[in-house]
Amino acid sequence: MVENNLQFLPVKVEVDIFCELFFYFGGCLLLQFPATLNTGSLVCLGLNSISSAKLKLVVVSDKLMQSLKFLSPLFNHFSSHSLRSLLSPLSTLSSSTSKESASVIDYLNANFNFSTTQSVYISKRVSGLRLSQHPFSVLTFFKQIGLSEAQIVSTIRQKPQLLFSDLDQTLRPKVQLFQRLGLEGFELASFISKNSSILTSSLKKTLVPSVEAIRKIVNNDKDFIHVLHRCGWILPKYKRFMDNVAFLESCGIVGSQLSMLLKVQSRLFAMPQSKVRNYVLRAVDLGFHENSRMLVHAVHTISALSYKTFRRKLELIHGFGFSNDESMQMFKRCPTLPRTSEKKLKLGIEFFLYTAMLPKSLLVQRPMVLMYSIEDRVLPRYRVLQLLLSKKLCGKVPSYVNVLCLSESVFLCKYIFRFRENAEELLVAYRGHRLNDMLT
């Protein structure tokens, strides 16, 4: 096992050798590769345990080790312990032995919690770049635009190559794009830390076209910012995004429907088009026609639920005596119904069938009532209606389902405030312990 207390020894070798390289990251990963060690190369030996048949070697070039000395000024720049520990500098190599030295890959893994793949990637990038100022200026820039130290650490861990990006040519222009769109301060910092991949995408070929495409779909400025926050991770997937938009539009999902779908089910636009096609085909097979206004809601539901969950919701409805055809009619009339929790769906059906004593046919015709809140709408309005009937205040018995579908203001005027002498009692029945909140 190769431990962290490795020592660097100058070795003069000019022959091809075959090395076995071991990295210890919670376990041993064995890689084999031919390597040529030239004069001045550094060989890192694991001195704690060397098997008799295998030599544990890590080859690190002088150039690579020297290039990492850029980390020194960062230690004193950030006062936070988290960033000091994250970016603690490597010790200067002595002519013979340096007790605090570590391999580049071990260093990156230990201080950044990178995966082996990320560590190897960065070590290769470091060896070929001029790095004297990049990390310092990048971290300072992130701090200047509002990222907290925790957000900086998170961003670097997601996209470690950002640490070595060109600030003026690469990072700053991309950030300025989103600043021009209205993102500043906390919003900008949150957006970047959650969507760090945007900073590794091409500005002209990907980000600008993606932003323009979203703006065409969402015309309202407020909605545009909302969508940008929710869908920032889609921006780097411009081609796939546009292919899916074109396909959905060909199915009749356009305008406000497309905008709604982007806001509530953004991940659909980043899926392989074969999956999107499959969702639309399933919706069509279930009875939704292309170019119909209900198709978008069916696609939303089908893409949001696994096939198993979708079937389980329909089986729950079957359990109350509804036929398969009746269940499908309910779904076609209210495509959002399967997205209701099983608990709410069960309580709703039980209440309407066994308390309100509504016929099943009425639920098949008006399944939307199962979407209403039992606590805030269904039960309170039922109590008011029962009180009105008991006092014989209604000349004609109103349809309970129609009463449920009224807006709050219309319901209050028609069934509570209209009966002035009984208004207080009706309010207590309607809101109960919430009466004081309603009157203030």
C-alpha positions in Angstrom: 0.0 0.0 0.0 1.4 3.4 -0.9 1.0 5.8 2.0 0.9 9.6 2.0 4.3 10.0 3.6 6.2 9.5 0.3 9.6 10.9 -0.4 11.1 12.2 -3.6 14.6 11.1 -4.6 16.6 12.3 -7.6 17.2 9.4 -10.0 19.4 9.3 -13.1 18.1 6.8 -15.5 18.1 6.7 -19.3 16.5 3.3 -20.0 13.0 2.2 -20.8 11.4 0.4 -17.8 8.1 -1.1 -17.1 6.5 0.4 -14.0 3.7 -0.7 -11.8 1.9 2.4 -10.5 -0.3 2.1 -7.5 -2.7 4.8 -6.3 -4.4 4.4 -2.9 -7.8 6.1 -2.8 -9.7 3.9 -0.4 -8.3 0.9 -2.2 -5.5 0.0 -4.7 -5.9 0.7 -8.4 -3.3 -1.1 -10.5 -2.2 0.6 -13.7 0.7 -0.6 -15.9 2.5 1.6 -18.4 5.9 1.9 -20.0 7.9 4.9 -18.9 11.2 6.5 -19.7 13.0 8.2 -16.9 15.5 10.8 -18.0 18.2 12.6 -16.0 16.7 14.9 -13.5 13.4 13.0 -13.2 11.9 12.5 -9.8 10.8 9.0 -8.7 8.4 8.9 -5.8 9.0 5.8 -3.7 6.5 4.3 -1.2 8.9 3.5 1.6 6.5 1.9 4.1 5.8 -1.3 2.3 7.4 -2.6 -0.9 6.6 -6.1 -2.0 9.5 -8.3 -3.0 8.3 -8.7 -6.6 6.8 -5.3 -7.3 8.3 -1.8 -7.2 5.8 0.9 -6.5 6.7 4.0 -8.5 5.1 7.3 -9.2 6.9 9.2 -12.0 6.7 13.0 -11.7 8.6 15.3 -13.9 10.7 18.2 -12.5 8.6 20.6 -14.7 5.3 19.3 -13.2 6.4 19.6 -9.6 7.9 23.1 -10.2 4.6 24.2 -11.9 2.7 23.5 -8.7 4.6 26.2 -6.8 1.9 28.7 -7.9 -0.2 27.6 -4.9 2.0 29.3 -2.4 0.5 32.8 -2.5 -3.0 31.4 -2.2 -2.4 30.2 1.3 -2.2 33.6 2.9 -4.8 35.3 0.5 -7.9 33.5 1.8 -8.5 33.7 5.6 -11.0 30.9 5.7 -9.7 27.6 7.1 -11.7 25.8 4.4 -9.9 27.4 1.5 -6.5 27.3 3.2 -6.8 23.6 3.7 -8.2 23.2 0.2 -5.3 25.0 -1.4 -2.5 24.4 1.0 0.9 24.7 -0.9 3.3 21.9 -1.6 6.6 22.2 0.2 9.7 23.2 -1.7 11.7 20.2 -2.8 15.0 19.7 -1.1 18.1 18.5 -2.9 17.8 15.1 -1.2 14.7 14.4 0.8 11.6 16.5 1.6 9.3 15.0 4.3 6.2 17.1 3.3 6.3 16.4 -0.4 3.5 14.4 -2.1 2.7 13.2 -5.6 0.5 15.6 -7.7 -2.3 13.1 -7.9 -2.2 12.3 -4.2 -2.2 16.0 -3.5 -5.2 16.8 -5.7 -7.2 13.9 -4.3 -6.4 14.7 -0.6 -7.0 18.4 -0.8 -9.9 18.6 -3.4 -11.5 15.2 -2.8 -11.2 14.6 -6.5 -11.7 11.2 -8.1 -8.7 9.5 -9.6 -9.8 10.3 -13.1 -10.1 14.0 -12.2 -6.7 14.1 -10.5 -5.0 12.4 -13.4 -6.7 14.9 -15.8 -5.7 17.9 -13.8 -2.1 16.7 -13.4 -1.8 16.4 -17.2 -3.3 19.8 -17.7 -0.9 21.4 -15.2 2.2 20.0 -16.9 1.3 21.8 -20.1 0.1 25.1 -18.9 1.6 28.4 -17.7 0.0 28.5 -14.3 1.8 31.1 -12.3 -1.3 33.4 -12.0 -4.3 31.5 -13.2 -5.6 29.8 -10.1 -5.0 32.9 -8.0 -6.9 35.2 -10.5 -9.7 32.7 -11.1 -10.4 32.3 -7.3 -10.2 36.0 -6.8 -12.6 36.6 -9.7 -15.1 34.1 -8.3 -15.0 35.9 -5.0 -15.5 39.3 -6.6 -18.7 38.3 -8.4 -20.2 37.0 -5.2 -19.4 33.3 -4.8 -19.0 32.3 -1.2 -16.0 30.1 -0.3 -18.3 27.1 -0.1 -19.6 27.8 -3.6 -16.1 28.2 -4.9 -15.0 24.9 -3.5 -18.2 23.2 -4.9 -17.6 24.8 -8.3 -14.0 23.7 -8.5 -14.9 20.1 -7.4 -17.6 19.9 -10.1 -15.3 21.4 -12.9 -11.7 21.3 -11.6 -10.4 22.5 -15.0 -11.9 25.9 -14.2 -9.0 26.5 -11.8 -6.7 26.6 -14.9 -8.9 28.6 -17.3 -7.9 31.8 -18.9 -9.8 34.5 -16.9 -10.0 37.2 -19.6 -10.4 35.1 -22.6 -12.7 32.3 -21.2 -14.3 32.9 -17.9 -15.1 36.6 -17.7 -16.9 36.9 -21.1 -19.2 34.0 -20.1 -20.0 35.5 -16.7 -20.7 38.9 -18.3 -23.3 37.2 -20.6 -25.4 36.3 -17.6 -24.8 39.6 -15.9 -26.2 41.3 -19.0 -29.3 39.0 -18.7 -29.9 40.4 -15.2 -28.2 37.9 -12.9 -26.2 39.7 -10.2 -25.0 39.1 -6.6 -26.5 36.1 -4.9 -28.5 35.0 -7.9 -25.4 35.0 -10.1 -23.3 33.2 -7.5 -26.0 30.5 -7.0 -26.5 30.1 -10.8 -22.8 29.6 -11.4 -22.2 27.2 -8.5 -25.2 25.1 -9.5 -24.4 25.1 -13.2 -20.6 25.2 -13.3 -20.6 23.3 -16.7 -21.7 26.5 -18.4 -18.2 27.9 -17.8 -16.6 25.1 -19.7 -18.9 25.5 -22.7 -18.2 27.5 -25.8 -19.6 31.1 -25.5 -20.4 31.7 -29.2 -21.3 28.1 -30.3 -23.3 27.0 -27.3 -24.2 29.5 -24.6 -25.4 32.4 -26.7 -27.5 30.3 -29.0 -29.0 28.4 -26.1 -29.9 31.6 -24.3 -31.5 33.0 -27.5 -33.5 29.8 -28.0 -34.9 29.9 -24.5 -35.8 33.6 -24.8 -37.8 32.8 -28.0 -39.8 30.2 -26.1 -40.2 32.2 -23.0 -41.0 35.8 -23.9 -41.8 37.2 -20.4 -38.7 38.6 -18.7 -39.7 37.3 -15.3 -40.4 33.8 -16.6 -37.2 33.9 -18.6 -35.1 34.5 -15.4 -37.1 31.7 -13.7 -36.4 29.3 -16.5 -32.8 30.3 -16.6 -32.4 29.4 -12.9 -34.2 26.1 -13.3 -32.7 25.1 -16.7 -29.1 26.5 -16.5 -27.7 23.0 -16.7 -29.4 22.6 -20.2 -27.5 25.5 -21.7 -24.4 23.4 -22.6 -26.7 20.8 -24.4 -27.7 23.2 -27.2 -27.9 20.7 -30.1 -30.0 18.2 -28.1 -32.2 21.0 -26.7 -32.9 22.3 -30.2 -33.6 18.9 -31.6 -36.2 18.2 -28.9 -37.8 21.6 -29.3 -38.2 20.9 -33.0 -39.7 17.5 -32.4 -42.2 18.7 -29.8 -43.3 21.5 -32.0 -43.9 19.0 -34.8 -46.2 17.2 -32.4 -48.3 20.4 -31.9 -46.7 21.4 -28.6 -46.0 25.1 -29.3 -46.2 28.5 -27.8 -47.4 28.7 -24.2 -47.6 24.9 -24.0 -43.9 24.6 -24.9 -43.0 27.3 -22.5 -45.0 25.6 -19.7 -43.3 22.3 -20.4 -39.9 23.9 -20.3 -40.7 25.5 -16.9 -42.1 22.4 -15.2 -40.2 19.5 -16.9 -37.0 21.0 -18.1 -35.1 17.7 -18.0 -37.2 16.5 -20.9 -35.4 18.9 -23.2 -32.0 17.4 -22.4 -33.0 13.8 -22.9 -32.0 11.7 -26.0 -34.7 12.3 -28.6 -35.5 8.6 -28.7 -36.8 8.9 -25.1 -38.9 12.0 -25.9 -40.4 10.3 -28.9 -41.2 7.3 -26.8 -43.1 9.5 -24.3 -45.1 11.1 -27.0 -45.9 7.7 -28.6 -47.1 6.4 -25.2 -49.3 9.4 -24.8 -50.8 8.8 -28.3 -51.3 5.1 -27.6 -53.2 6.1 -24.4 -55.6 8.2 -26.5 -54.1 11.7 -26.7 -53.9 13.1 -30.2 -51.1 15.1 -31.6 -51.9 18.8 -31.9 -54.5 18.5 -29.0 -54.2 20.8 -26.1 -54.0 17.9 -23.6 -51.0 16.2 -25.2 -48.5 18.4 -23.4 -50.0 17.5 -20.0 -49.9 13.8 -20.8 -46.3 14.0 -21.9 -45.4 15.9 -18.7 -47.1 13.2 -16.6 -45.6 10.2 -18.5 -42.1 11.7 -18.4 -42.3 12.6 -14.7 -43.4 9.1 -13.5 -41.8 5.7 -14.0 -44.0 3.2 -15.8 -44.3 1.2 -12.6 -45.5 4.2 -10.6 -48.0 5.2 -13.4 -49.5 1.7 -13.4 -49.7 1.6 -9.6 -51.8 4.9 -9.6 -54.2 3.4 -12.1 -54.5 0.2 -10.1 -55.3 2.2 -7.0 -58.3 3.7 -8.9 -59.3 0.2 -10.1 -59.4 -0.9 -6.5 -62.4 1.4 -5.9 -64.4 -0.4 -8.5 -63.5 1.7 -11.6 -63.0 -0.2 -14.8 -59.9 0.1 -16.9 -61.8 2.1 -19.4 -63.1 4.4 -16.7 -59.6 4.9 -15.3 -58.3 5.8 -18.7 -61.1 8.3 -19.2 -60.2 9.9 -15.9 -56.6 10.2 -17.1 -57.6 11.6 -20.5 -59.8 14.2 -18.9 -57.3 15.1 -16.2 -53.7 14.1 -17.3 -52.3 15.5 -14.1 -54.2 13.1 -12.0 -51.5 10.4 -11.8 -49.0 13.0 -10.5 -51.1 13.3 -7.3 -49.8 11.4 -4.3 -51.3 8.0 -3.7 -52.3 9.1 -0.2 -54.2 12.1 -1.5 -55.8 10.1 -4.3 -57.0 7.5 -1.9 -58.4 10.0 0.6 -60.1 11.9 -2.2 -61.8 8.9 -3.7 -62.9 7.6 -0.3 -64.4 11.0 0.7 -66.3 11.5 -2.6 -67.7 8.0 -2.7 -68.4 7.3 0.9 -68.9 10.7 2.6 -70.2 12.9 -0.1 -71.9 9.9 -1.7 -71.2 10.9 -5.2 -71.7 8.3 -8.0 -68.6 6.9 -9.6 -69.8 8.2 -13.0 -69.5 11.8 -11.7 -65.8 11.3 -10.7 -65.2 9.8 -14.2 -66.7 12.9 -15.7 -65.1 15.4 -13.3 -61.8 13.8 -12.1 -60.3 17.3 -11.5 -62.0 17.4 -8.1 -59.5 14.8 -6.9 -56.8 17.3 -7.4 -58.2 19.8 -4.9 -56.9 20.0 -1.4 -59.0 18.0 1.0 -58.1 20.2 4.0 -58.3 23.6 2.4 -61.1 23.2 -0.1 -63.0 19.9 -0.3 -64.0 19.5 3.4 -64.6 23.2 4.2 -66.9 23.7 1.3 -68.7 20.4 2.1 -69.3 21.7 5.7 -70.7 25.0 4.4 -73.0 23.3 2.0 -74.3 20.9 4.6 -75.0 23.9 7.0 -76.8 25.8 4.3 -79.0 22.7 3.5 -79.7 22.1 7.2 -80.9 25.7 7.7 -82.8 25.5 4.4 -81.1 28.7 3.2 -80.7 27.4 -0.4 -83.9 27.3 -2.5 -82.3 24.9 -4.9 -79.7 22.3 -3.8 -76.5 23.2 -5.6 -74.2 20.7 -7.2 -71.4 20.0 -4.8 -68.9 19.4 -7.7 -69.9 22.8 -9.2 -69.4 24.4 -5.8 -65.9 22.9 -5.5 -64.9 24.3 -8.9 -65.8 28.0 -8.0 -63.0 30.4 -7.3 -62.4 31.5 -3.7 -63.9 34.9 -4.2 -67.0 33.7 -6.0 -67.6 31.0 -3.4 -67.4 33.5 -0.5 -69.8 35.9 -2.1 -72.3 33.3 -3.2 -72.4 31.0 -0.2 -71.2 32.9 2.8 -71.4 36.7 2.6 -74.7 36.6 0.8 -76.3 35.2 4.0 -75.5 38.1 6.4 -77.3 36.8 9.4 -75.5 33.5 9.2 -72.2 34.7 7.8 -70.2 34.3 11.0 -71.5 30.7 11.6 -70.8 29.9 7.9 -67.3 31.4 8.2 -66.6 29.2 11.3 -67.7 26.1 9.3 -65.6 27.2 6.4 -62.4 28.2 8.1 -62.8 27.2 11.7 -59.5 28.1 13.6 -58.5 30.2 10.6 -61.3 32.7 11.0 -59.2 35.3 12.7 -56.6 35.2 9.9 -59.4 35.6 7.4 -61.0 38.7 9.1 -57.7 40.5 9.7 
